[in-house]
Amino acid sequence: MIKNKIRKLLNLSIFLSFFSALSFSASAFPNKPVELICSTKAGSGAAAWCEMMATEMSKEGRLGVPVTVLYKPGGSNHEGAVYTDSKKSDGHTILHINGSHTGYFNLPHFTKKFEDFQMVAKVERHLYAIAVRCDDSEIKSWADLVKIEKASPGTLSMGSNKPGSIHHRQHILINNDQGINMRFVPYQGTGGVVKDVVGSHLRVGFAQPGKWNKHIEAGVVCPIALLNETRLDHPLWKDVPTIGEVGAKYSIPHQFQGFMVKKGTPNDVMDKIAAAAKAVIDSDAYKAYTKKQPHVLPIFEDDRKSITDNFSRNLKDARKFMKDNGII
């Protein structure tokens, strides 16, 4: 008799939990402020994106509640993944992710895996470029950089983003492709890279064109290669050659910005987050943002199966590359 009562209570508990999970839907979301966990350091190129998206997504007709940006780039973005996983699967904590996460999720210290989250949308692509100070007496072109490195391997150091990032992987691809051994200097974000090149603390830097622009206009920084298949249609960049034009033949891994949420978040909640992001992409505010950020290319995708499958393939490819090149 007691066993039957316990069994009935357990069944009732399971039913109520299931009913509760079903009852939370987009109609109840959002019912409080939303946190956007930005996987970068304040001041970086991606930070500007996080701030703009948070401001615009919070507007009436989109999410309609305050969206607060929290910067958690620690541990090659593991901090942000751990924090998001510690919250409820209700959409009120959104994890900013980028293409570099296909490498980060393979790092040995990552206790959180891609399978712990769900893709919501890919929003935009970011381009990058390599630049030096204009008063560098030896490096005036990409050919000069390669000549110095081949004459004395390891002479030059290039700053970019964290270990395991797309920036790090592209650094290795450049070295392998060009037969050089330029040293890798990791930063928490590209803002620090630009600052150190301008301050003469770093000779070669890897950052978004938009982060270099004001220093190019001031005559302090000179770009020597754009890491893209085609040139950038911008007055400051139209004469800057692509990495392919200077002789590189590797396939360029491109950075993207997007969103994930904790696994178990209802589909209709993810639909509402994606719709809010799409509304931003179609807005005048976003057009103004991209005008100031020439490295940004809108590529909005919210077919969750397609972007999840693509991310999974890139995750496997990144793991092999990282093992082959001693990153892991």
C-alpha contacts under 8 A as a table, 3 or more apart, distances in Angstrom:
res1	aa1	res2	aa2	distance
1	M	4	N	5.16
1	M	5	K	6.38
2	I	5	K	5.13
2	I	6	I	6.22
3	K	6	I	5.10
3	K	7	R	6.09
4	N	7	R	5.00
4	N	8	K	6.16
5	K	8	K	5.09
5	K	9	L	6.17
6	I	9	L	5.09
6	I	10	L	6.14
7	R	10	L	5.12
7	R	11	N	6.17
8	K	11	N	5.08
8	K	12	L	6.09
9	L	12	L	5.02
9	L	13	S	6.12
10	L	13	S	5.01
10	L	14	I	6.22
11	N	14	I	5.14
11	N	15	F	6.13
12	L	15	F	5.03
12	L	16	L	6.10
13	S	16	L	5.18
13	S	17	S	6.14
14	I	17	S	5.15
14	I	18	F	6.13
15	F	18	F	5.09
15	F	19	F	6.04
16	L	19	F	4.96
16	L	20	S	5.95
17	S	20	S	5.05
17	S	21	A	6.24
18	F	21	A	5.17
18	F	22	L	6.30
19	F	22	L	5.10
19	F	23	S	6.02
20	S	23	S	5.06
20	S	24	F	6.56
21	A	24	F	5.63
22	L	25	S	7.07
24	F	27	S	7.72
24	F	28	A	6.23
24	F	29	F	7.88
24	F	90	D	7.89
24	F	266	P	7.71
25	S	28	A	5.59
25	S	29	F	6.51
25	S	266	P	6.61
25	S	268	D	6.14
25	S	269	V	6.13
26	A	29	F	4.72
26	A	30	P	7.42
26	A	268	D	5.31
26	A	269	V	4.74
26	A	272	K	6.65
28	A	31	N	6.00
29	F	90	D	7.82
29	F	91	G	7.56
29	F	269	V	6.59
30	P	33	P	7.24
30	P	34	V	7.38
30	P	63	L	6.72
30	P	64	G	7.95
30	P	65	V	7.14
30	P	91	G	7.64
30	P	92	H	6.77
31	N	65	V	7.96
32	K	65	V	6.75
32	K	92	H	7.50
33	P	65	V	5.42
33	P	66	P	4.98
33	P	67	V	5.90
33	P	68	T	7.45
33	P	92	H	7.04
34	V	65	V	7.05
34	V	66	P	6.33
34	V	67	V	4.72
34	V	68	T	6.32
34	V	91	G	7.78
34	V	92	H	4.57
34	V	93	T	5.92
34	V	94	I	7.53
35	E	67	V	5.62
35	E	68	T	4.92
35	E	69	V	6.05
35	E	70	L	6.87
35	E	92	H	6.13
35	E	93	T	4.82
35	E	94	I	6.14
36	L	50	C	7.60
36	L	54	A	6.97
36	L	67	V	6.57
36	L	68	T	5.91
36	L	69	V	4.84
36	L	70	L	6.16
36	L	93	T	6.11
36	L	94	I	4.89
36	L	95	L	6.03
36	L	96	H	6.75
37	I	69	V	5.97
37	I	70	L	4.94
37	I	71	Y	6.03
37	I	72	K	6.54
37	I	80	G	6.19
37	I	84	T	7.53
37	I	93	T	7.17
37	I	94	I	6.05
37	I	95	L	4.88
37	I	96	H	5.74
38	C	41	K	7.92
38	C	47	A	7.01
38	C	50	C	6.26
38	C	69	V	6.41
38	C	70	L	5.87
38	C	71	Y	4.87
38	C	72	K	6.15
38	C	73	P	7.28
38	C	80	G	7.35
38	C	95	L	6.71
38	C	96	H	5.16
38	C	97	I	7.79
39	S	71	Y	6.32
39	S	72	K	5.61
39	S	73	P	4.71
39	S	77	N	5.57
39	S	80	G	6.24
39	S	95	L	7.67
39	S	96	H	5.93
39	S	97	I	6.56
40	T	44	S	6.92
40	T	46	A	6.71
40	T	47	A	6.37
40	T	71	Y	6.31
40	T	72	K	6.64
40	T	73	P	4.74
40	T	77	N	7.42
40	T	188	Q	6.70
40	T	189	G	6.11
41	K	44	S	5.94
41	K	47	A	6.68
41	K	71	Y	6.22
41	K	72	K	7.45
41	K	73	P	6.10
41	K	188	Q	5.97
41	K	189	G	5.63
42	A	47	A	5.48
42	A	71	Y	6.79
43	G	47	A	5.89
43	G	48	A	7.11
43	G	189	G	7.73
43	G	191	G	5.57
44	S	47	A	5.04
44	S	48	A	6.81
44	S	189	G	5.18
44	S	190	T	5.27
44	S	191	G	4.50
44	S	192	G	7.66
45	G	48	A	5.51
45	G	49	W	6.91
45	G	189	G	7.71
45	G	190	T	6.61
45	G	191	G	6.92
45	G	208	Q	6.87
45	G	210	G	7.86
45	G	211	K	6.73
46	A	49	W	5.01
46	A	50	C	6.30
46	A	257	Q	7.77
47	A	50	C	5.00
47	A	51	E	6.21
48	A	51	E	5.27
48	A	52	M	6.16
49	W	52	M	5.16
49	W	53	M	6.00
50	C	53	M	5.23
50	C	54	A	6.05
50	C	69	V	6.94
50	C	96	H	7.68
51	E	54	A	5.21
51	E	55	T	6.21
51	E	69	V	6.60
52	M	55	T	5.24
52	M	56	E	6.19
52	M	289	Y	7.91
53	M	56	E	5.22
53	M	57	M	5.78
53	M	277	A	7.36
53	M	280	V	7.06
54	A	57	M	5.30
54	A	58	S	6.13
54	A	67	V	5.20
54	A	68	T	6.59
54	A	69	V	6.74
55	T	58	S	5.54
55	T	59	K	7.13
55	T	66	P	7.97
55	T	67	V	6.78
56	E	59	K	5.64
56	E	280	V	6.05
56	E	285	A	7.77
57	M	62	R	5.64
57	M	63	L	5.80
57	M	64	G	7.47
57	M	67	V	7.22
57	M	276	A	5.63
57	M	277	A	6.38
57	M	279	A	7.93
57	M	280	V	6.54
58	S	62	R	6.43
58	S	63	L	5.21
58	S	64	G	4.99
58	S	65	V	5.15
58	S	66	P	5.21
58	S	67	V	5.44
59	K	62	R	5.64
59	K	63	L	6.38
59	K	64	G	4.92
59	K	65	V	7.04
60	E	63	L	6.54
60	E	64	G	4.20
60	E	65	V	7.63
61	G	64	G	6.08
62	R	275	A	7.42
62	R	276	A	4.68
62	R	279	A	7.11
63	L	272	K	7.69
63	L	273	I	7.40
63	L	276	A	6.24
71	Y	80	G	7.88
72	K	77	N	6.71
72	K	79	E	5.63
72	K	80	G	4.93
73	P	76	S	6.13
73	P	77	N	4.41
73	P	78	H	7.20
73	P	79	E	6.19
73	P	80	G	6.34
73	P	188	Q	7.18
74	G	77	N	5.27
74	G	78	H	6.26
74	G	79	E	5.09
74	G	80	G	7.44
75	G	78	H	5.01
75	G	79	E	6.01
76	S	79	E	7.71
76	S	104	Y	6.44
76	S	162	K	6.09
76	S	163	P	7.02
76	S	164	G	7.74
77	N	80	G	5.48
77	N	81	A	6.71
77	N	104	Y	7.24
78	H	81	A	5.09
78	H	82	V	6.13
78	H	104	Y	7.72
78	H	110	F	6.10
78	H	112	K	7.48
79	E	82	V	5.25
79	E	83	Y	6.14
80	G	83	Y	5.14
80	G	84	T	6.13
80	G	95	L	7.06
81	A	84	T	5.24
81	A	85	D	6.12
81	A	95	L	7.24
81	A	112	K	6.55
82	V	85	D	5.16
82	V	86	S	6.25
82	V	112	K	6.57
83	Y	86	S	5.17
83	Y	87	K	6.92
84	T	87	K	5.49
84	T	93	T	6.18
84	T	94	I	7.21
84	T	95	L	6.53
84	T	261	V	7.44
84	T	262	K	6.56
85	D	88	K	7.60
85	D	112	K	7.96
85	D	116	D	7.52
85	D	117	F	7.97
85	D	262	K	5.81
87	K	93	T	6.93
87	K	262	K	7.88
88	K	91	G	7.74
88	K	92	H	7.80
88	K	93	T	7.83
88	K	262	K	7.55
89	S	92	H	7.92
89	S	261	V	7.38
89	S	262	K	5.36
89	S	263	K	6.50
89	S	264	G	5.49
89	S	265	T	4.50
89	S	266	P	7.74
90	D	93	T	7.55
90	D	265	T	5.28
90	D	266	P	7.10
90	D	269	V	7.34
91	G	94	I	6.32
91	G	261	V	6.46
91	G	262	K	7.74
91	G	265	T	6.23
91	G	269	V	6.27
91	G	270	M	6.99
91	G	273	I	7.77
93	T	261	V	6.90
94	I	259	F	6.57
94	I	260	M	6.19
94	I	261	V	5.28
94	I	262	K	8.00
95	L	259	F	5.61
95	L	260	M	5.08
95	L	261	V	5.84
96	H	257	Q	7.15
96	H	258	G	5.82
96	H	259	F	4.78
96	H	260	M	6.47
97	I	100	S	7.92
97	I	101	H	6.47
97	I	257	Q	5.95
97	I	258	G	5.28
97	I	259	F	5.53
97	I	260	M	6.60
98	N	101	H	5.72
98	N	255	Q	6.39
98	N	256	F	5.03
98	N	257	Q	4.48
98	N	258	G	5.95
99	G	102	T	5.91
99	G	165	S	7.88
99	G	166	I	6.60
99	G	254	H	7.04
99	G	255	Q	4.78
99	G	256	F	5.12
99	G	257	Q	6.99
100	S	103	G	5.47
100	S	104	Y	6.33
100	S	164	G	7.07
100	S	165	S	4.36
100	S	166	I	4.70
100	S	167	H	7.70
100	S	255	Q	6.82
101	H	104	Y	4.58
101	H	105	F	5.82
101	H	165	S	7.04
102	T	105	F	5.94
102	T	106	N	7.23
102	T	311	F	6.82
102	T	312	S	7.90
102	T	314	N	6.09
102	T	315	L	4.45
102	T	318	A	6.27
103	G	106	N	5.43
103	G	107	L	6.96
103	G	164	G	5.06
103	G	165	S	5.87
103	G	166	I	7.20
103	G	315	L	6.52
103	G	318	A	5.55
103	G	319	R	6.72
103	G	322	M	7.70
104	Y	107	L	5.36
104	Y	110	F	7.55
104	Y	164	G	5.61
104	Y	165	S	6.60
105	F	110	F	6.19
105	F	112	K	7.46
105	F	113	K	5.78
105	F	114	F	6.43
105	F	315	L	7.66
106	N	110	F	7.14
106	N	315	L	7.54
106	N	318	A	7.89
106	N	319	R	6.04
106	N	328	I	7.96
107	L	110	F	5.65
107	L	164	G	7.25
107	L	328	I	6.62
108	P	111	T	7.97
108	P	328	I	7.18
110	F	113	K	6.91
112	K	116	D	6.47
113	K	116	D	5.48
113	K	117	F	7.62
114	F	117	F	5.67
114	F	118	Q	7.81
115	E	118	Q	7.39
115	E	263	K	7.56
116	D	262	K	6.41
116	D	263	K	5.41
117	F	260	M	6.32
117	F	261	V	5.58
117	F	262	K	4.46
117	F	263	K	4.35
118	Q	260	M	5.40
118	Q	261	V	5.40
118	Q	262	K	6.11
118	Q	263	K	5.33
118	Q	264	G	7.98
118	Q	265	T	7.89
118	Q	308	T	7.76
119	M	259	F	6.36
119	M	260	M	4.51
119	M	261	V	6.71
119	M	304	R	6.09
119	M	307	I	7.07
119	M	308	T	6.04
120	V	258	G	7.59
120	V	259	F	5.42
120	V	260	M	5.25
120	V	261	V	6.99
120	V	270	M	5.99
120	V	271	D	7.73
120	V	273	I	7.50
120	V	274	A	6.24
120	V	302	D	6.26
120	V	304	R	6.17
121	A	258	G	5.53
121	A	259	F	5.49
121	A	260	M	7.35
121	A	274	A	6.06
121	A	300	F	7.09
121	A	301	E	5.56
121	A	302	D	4.46
121	A	303	D	7.42
121	A	304	R	6.96
121	A	307	I	7.50
122	K	256	F	6.97
122	K	257	Q	6.10
122	K	258	G	4.20
122	K	259	F	6.61
122	K	299	I	7.00
122	K	300	F	5.50
122	K	301	E	5.11
122	K	302	D	6.56
122	K	307	I	7.47
123	V	256	F	7.24
123	V	257	Q	5.72
123	V	258	G	5.11
123	V	277	A	7.57
123	V	278	K	7.94
123	V	281	I	7.83
123	V	298	P	6.32
123	V	299	I	5.58
123	V	300	F	4.27
123	V	301	E	6.46
124	E	256	F	5.52
124	E	257	Q	5.42
124	E	258	G	7.15
124	E	296	V	6.61
124	E	297	L	5.57
124	E	298	P	4.33
124	E	299	I	4.74
124	E	300	F	6.14
125	R	254	H	7.04
125	R	255	Q	5.71
125	R	256	F	4.19
125	R	257	Q	6.32
125	R	296	V	5.80
125	R	297	L	5.06
125	R	298	P	6.32
125	R	299	I	6.44
126	H	208	Q	7.17
126	H	254	H	7.22
126	H	255	Q	5.46
126	H	256	F	5.89
126	H	257	Q	7.61
126	H	295	H	5.48
126	H	296	V	4.90
126	H	297	L	6.45
127	L	208	Q	5.90
127	L	209	P	7.25
127	L	226	L	7.92
127	L	227	L	6.67
127	L	228	N	6.71
127	L	254	H	7.19
127	L	255	Q	7.07
127	L	295	H	4.82
127	L	296	V	6.59
127	L	297	L	7.97
128	Y	206	F	6.61
128	Y	207	A	5.19
128	Y	208	Q	4.26
128	Y	209	P	6.09
128	Y	226	L	6.33
128	Y	227	L	5.44
128	Y	228	N	7.54
128	Y	295	H	6.98
129	A	206	F	5.65
129	A	207	A	5.61
129	A	208	Q	5.91
129	A	209	P	6.02
129	A	223	P	6.90
129	A	224	I	7.70
129	A	225	A	5.73
129	A	226	L	4.33
129	A	227	L	5.35
130	I	204	V	6.98
130	I	205	G	5.54
130	I	206	F	4.61
130	I	207	A	6.65
130	I	223	P	5.84
130	I	224	I	5.94
130	I	225	A	5.36
130	I	226	L	6.48
130	I	227	L	7.59
131	A	204	V	5.99
131	A	205	G	5.46
131	A	206	F	6.71
131	A	221	V	6.63
131	A	222	C	5.57
131	A	223	P	3.94
131	A	224	I	5.45
131	A	225	A	7.15
132	V	136	D	7.12
132	V	139	I	7.49
132	V	197	V	6.72
132	V	203	R	6.04
132	V	204	V	5.07
132	V	205	G	6.47
132	V	221	V	5.76
132	V	222	C	5.55
132	V	223	P	6.33
132	V	224	I	7.41
133	R	136	D	5.56
133	R	197	V	6.64
133	R	198	V	6.67
133	R	200	S	7.57
133	R	203	R	7.23
133	R	220	V	5.73
133	R	221	V	4.40
133	R	222	C	5.79
134	C	140	K	7.45
134	C	219	G	6.90
134	C	220	V	5.53
134	C	221	V	5.11
134	C	222	C	5.05
135	D	220	V	7.41
136	D	139	I	5.73
136	D	140	K	7.25
137	S	140	K	7.43
138	E	144	D	6.85
139	I	142	W	7.48
139	I	144	D	5.13
139	I	145	L	5.74
140	K	144	D	6.32
140	K	222	C	7.99
140	K	224	I	7.33
141	S	144	D	5.24
141	S	145	L	6.68
141	S	224	I	5.29
142	W	145	L	5.10
142	W	146	V	6.36
142	W	224	I	5.53
142	W	225	A	6.59
142	W	246	V	6.85
143	A	146	V	5.21
143	A	147	K	6.09
143	A	246	V	7.42
144	D	147	K	5.07
144	D	148	I	6.26
145	L	148	I	5.34
145	L	149	E	6.33
146	V	149	E	5.14
146	V	150	K	6.03
146	V	178	Q	7.30
146	V	180	I	6.90
147	K	150	K	5.26
147	K	151	A	6.12
148	I	151	A	5.24
148	I	152	S	6.22
148	I	153	P	7.80
148	I	155	T	7.41
148	I	156	L	7.94
149	E	152	S	5.15
149	E	153	P	4.74
149	E	154	G	6.45
149	E	155	T	6.10
149	E	156	L	6.64
149	E	180	I	5.78
149	E	181	N	6.72
149	E	182	M	6.67
150	K	153	P	5.56
150	K	179	G	7.42
150	K	180	I	5.79
150	K	181	N	7.98
152	S	155	T	5.84
153	P	156	L	7.79
153	P	180	I	6.33
153	P	181	N	5.31
153	P	182	M	6.87
154	G	157	S	7.21
154	G	180	I	7.94
154	G	181	N	5.26
154	G	182	M	5.12
154	G	183	R	5.81
155	T	182	M	6.93
155	T	183	R	7.83
156	L	182	M	5.28
156	L	183	R	6.25
156	L	203	R	7.21
156	L	204	V	7.44
157	S	182	M	5.48
157	S	183	R	4.40
157	S	184	F	5.94
157	S	185	V	6.55
157	S	202	L	7.30
157	S	203	R	6.73
157	S	204	V	6.34
158	M	182	M	6.75
158	M	183	R	6.15
158	M	184	F	5.51
158	M	185	V	5.85
158	M	202	L	7.27
158	M	203	R	6.95
158	M	204	V	4.65
158	M	205	G	5.27
158	M	206	F	6.91
159	G	184	F	6.19
159	G	185	V	4.45
159	G	186	P	5.88
159	G	187	Y	6.79
159	G	193	V	5.72
159	G	202	L	7.14
159	G	204	V	6.54
159	G	205	G	4.96
159	G	206	F	6.04
160	S	167	H	6.01
160	S	168	H	6.94
160	S	184	F	7.49
160	S	185	V	6.37
160	S	186	P	5.51
160	S	187	Y	5.87
160	S	189	G	7.42
160	S	190	T	6.30
160	S	193	V	6.31
160	S	205	G	6.48
160	S	206	F	5.10
160	S	207	A	6.82
161	N	165	S	6.34
161	N	167	H	5.66
161	N	168	H	6.51
161	N	185	V	7.99
161	N	186	P	5.17
161	N	187	Y	4.86
161	N	188	Q	5.98
161	N	189	G	5.60
161	N	190	T	6.44
162	K	165	S	5.50
162	K	167	H	7.58
162	K	168	H	6.76
162	K	186	P	4.92
162	K	187	Y	5.59
162	K	188	Q	5.96
162	K	189	G	7.60
163	P	168	H	5.84
163	P	186	P	6.35
163	P	327	I	7.76
164	G	167	H	7.95
164	G	168	H	5.82
164	G	169	R	6.62
164	G	322	M	7.51
164	G	327	I	6.93
165	S	168	H	5.09
165	S	169	R	6.32
166	I	169	R	5.01
166	I	170	Q	5.92
166	I	253	P	6.70
166	I	254	H	7.40
166	I	255	Q	6.70
167	H	170	Q	5.09
167	H	171	H	6.09
167	H	206	F	7.79
168	H	171	H	5.03
168	H	172	I	6.51
168	H	184	F	7.34
168	H	186	P	7.84
169	R	172	I	5.20
169	R	173	L	6.23
169	R	322	M	7.77
170	Q	173	L	4.82
170	Q	174	I	6.07
170	Q	252	I	7.27
170	Q	253	P	6.85
171	H	174	I	5.20
171	H	175	N	6.33
171	H	184	F	7.16
172	I	175	N	5.06
172	I	176	N	6.08
172	I	325	N	7.90
173	L	176	N	5.14
173	L	177	D	5.90
173	L	250	Y	6.81
174	I	177	D	5.11
174	I	178	Q	5.88
174	I	180	I	7.97
174	I	248	A	7.39
174	I	250	Y	7.60
175	N	178	Q	5.34
175	N	179	G	5.67
175	N	180	I	4.81
175	N	181	N	5.56
175	N	182	M	6.54
176	N	179	G	5.27
176	N	180	I	6.70
176	N	181	N	7.97
177	D	180	I	7.96
177	D	248	A	6.27
177	D	249	K	6.79
177	D	250	Y	6.45
178	Q	248	A	6.67
187	Y	190	T	6.95
187	Y	192	G	6.62
187	Y	193	V	6.80
188	Q	192	G	7.42
189	G	192	G	6.08
189	G	193	V	7.21
190	T	193	V	4.90
190	T	194	V	6.31
190	T	206	F	7.36
190	T	207	A	5.39
190	T	208	Q	7.54
190	T	211	K	7.91
191	G	194	V	5.38
191	G	195	K	6.24
191	G	207	A	7.94
191	G	211	K	7.29
192	G	195	K	5.04
192	G	196	D	6.14
193	V	196	D	5.33
193	V	197	V	6.30
193	V	202	L	7.64
193	V	205	G	5.90
193	V	206	F	7.08
193	V	207	A	7.08
194	V	197	V	5.23
194	V	198	V	6.15
194	V	205	G	6.65
194	V	207	A	6.99
194	V	211	K	7.07
194	V	212	W	6.87
195	K	198	V	5.26
195	K	199	G	6.06
196	D	199	G	4.88
196	D	200	S	6.02
196	D	201	H	4.91
196	D	202	L	5.28
197	V	200	S	5.09
197	V	201	H	5.91
197	V	202	L	4.71
197	V	203	R	5.89
197	V	204	V	6.67
197	V	205	G	6.33
198	V	201	H	7.71
198	V	215	H	7.61
198	V	220	V	6.90
198	V	221	V	6.96
199	G	202	L	7.63
200	S	203	R	6.54
202	L	205	G	7.07
207	A	211	K	6.65
207	A	212	W	7.30
208	Q	211	K	5.34
208	Q	212	W	6.78
208	Q	295	H	6.05
209	P	212	W	5.14
209	P	213	N	6.15
209	P	293	Q	7.65
209	P	294	P	6.68
209	P	295	H	5.62
210	G	213	N	5.24
210	G	292	K	7.05
210	G	293	Q	4.90
210	G	294	P	5.77
210	G	295	H	6.04
211	K	214	K	7.44
212	W	215	H	5.54
212	W	216	I	6.16
212	W	221	V	7.19
213	N	216	I	5.04
213	N	217	E	6.19
213	N	236	L	7.32
214	K	217	E	5.03
214	K	218	A	6.19
215	H	218	A	4.92
215	H	219	G	6.30
215	H	220	V	5.38
215	H	221	V	5.38
216	I	219	G	5.08
216	I	220	V	5.88
216	I	221	V	4.83
216	I	222	C	6.06
216	I	223	P	7.89
216	I	236	L	7.51
217	E	220	V	7.70
217	E	236	L	7.83
218	A	221	V	7.72
219	G	222	C	7.45
223	P	226	L	7.72
223	P	240	V	6.79
224	I	240	V	6.38
224	I	241	P	7.13
225	A	240	V	6.10
225	A	241	P	5.42
225	A	242	T	5.40
225	A	243	I	5.47
225	A	246	V	7.69
226	L	231	R	7.13
226	L	232	L	7.99
226	L	240	V	6.58
226	L	241	P	6.12
226	L	242	T	4.48
226	L	243	I	5.72
227	L	242	T	5.93
227	L	243	I	5.40
227	L	252	I	7.21
228	N	231	R	7.04
228	N	242	T	5.86
228	N	243	I	6.72
228	N	244	G	7.84
228	N	252	I	6.92
229	E	242	T	6.38
229	E	243	I	7.56
229	E	244	G	6.70
229	E	252	I	7.78
230	T	242	T	6.29
231	R	237	W	7.43
231	R	238	K	6.33
231	R	239	D	7.89
231	R	240	V	7.03
231	R	241	P	6.55
231	R	242	T	5.94
232	L	237	W	5.75
232	L	238	K	5.74
232	L	240	V	7.99
232	L	294	P	7.79
232	L	295	H	7.97
233	D	237	W	6.83
233	D	238	K	5.64
234	H	237	W	5.22
234	H	238	K	5.57
234	H	294	P	7.15
235	P	238	K	5.71
236	L	239	D	7.64
237	W	240	V	5.19
241	P	244	G	7.89
241	P	245	E	5.76
241	P	246	V	6.73
242	T	245	E	5.10
242	T	246	V	6.67
243	I	246	V	5.35
243	I	247	G	6.75
243	I	248	A	5.70
244	G	247	G	5.23
244	G	248	A	4.71
244	G	249	K	6.09
245	E	248	A	7.21
261	V	265	T	6.85
261	V	270	M	7.98
262	K	265	T	6.15
265	T	269	V	6.87
265	T	270	M	7.04
266	P	269	V	5.35
266	P	270	M	6.55
267	N	270	M	5.10
267	N	271	D	6.14
268	D	271	D	4.83
268	D	272	K	6.30
269	V	272	K	5.14
269	V	273	I	6.42
270	M	273	I	5.09
270	M	274	A	6.12
271	D	274	A	5.12
271	D	275	A	6.05
272	K	275	A	5.01
272	K	276	A	6.19
273	I	276	A	5.19
273	I	277	A	6.32
274	A	277	A	5.09
274	A	278	K	6.11
274	A	302	D	6.54
275	A	278	K	5.00
275	A	279	A	6.14
276	A	279	A	5.12
276	A	280	V	6.50
277	A	280	V	5.16
277	A	281	I	6.49
278	K	281	I	5.08
278	K	282	D	6.41
278	K	300	F	7.08
279	A	282	D	5.21
279	A	283	S	6.29
280	V	283	S	5.08
280	V	285	A	7.44
280	V	286	Y	6.19
281	I	286	Y	5.63
281	I	287	K	7.75
281	I	298	P	7.37
281	I	300	F	7.70
282	D	286	Y	6.98
282	D	287	K	7.86
283	S	286	Y	5.39
283	S	287	K	6.63
284	D	287	K	5.02
284	D	288	A	6.26
285	A	288	A	5.13
285	A	289	Y	6.20
286	Y	289	Y	4.85
286	Y	290	T	6.19
287	K	290	T	5.25
287	K	291	K	6.19
288	A	291	K	5.10
288	A	292	K	6.57
289	Y	292	K	5.34
289	Y	293	Q	6.20
290	T	293	Q	4.66
290	T	294	P	6.04
290	T	295	H	7.85
290	T	296	V	5.91
290	T	297	L	7.71
291	K	294	P	6.05
293	Q	296	V	5.80
294	P	297	L	7.96
301	E	307	I	7.40
302	D	307	I	7.35
303	D	306	S	5.44
303	D	307	I	6.24
304	R	307	I	5.32
304	R	308	T	5.84
305	K	308	T	5.15
305	K	309	D	6.03
306	S	309	D	5.25
306	S	310	N	6.16
307	I	310	N	5.01
307	I	311	F	6.02
308	T	311	F	5.09
308	T	312	S	6.12
309	D	312	S	5.10
309	D	313	R	6.31
310	N	313	R	5.23
310	N	314	N	6.27
311	F	314	N	5.10
311	F	315	L	5.99
312	S	315	L	4.96
312	S	316	K	6.45
313	R	316	K	5.30
313	R	317	D	6.30
314	N	317	D	4.94
314	N	318	A	5.91
315	L	318	A	5.15
315	L	319	R	6.19
316	K	319	R	5.08
316	K	320	K	6.41
317	D	320	K	5.30
317	D	321	F	6.25
318	A	321	F	5.02
318	A	322	M	5.94
319	R	322	M	5.14
319	R	323	K	6.16
320	K	323	K	5.18
320	K	324	D	6.03
321	F	324	D	5.08
321	F	325	N	6.12
322	M	325	N	5.26
322	M	326	G	6.01
322	M	327	I	4.83
322	M	328	I	5.68
323	K	326	G	5.25
323	K	327	I	6.07
323	K	328	I	5.24
324	D	327	I	7.92
325	N	328	I	7.96
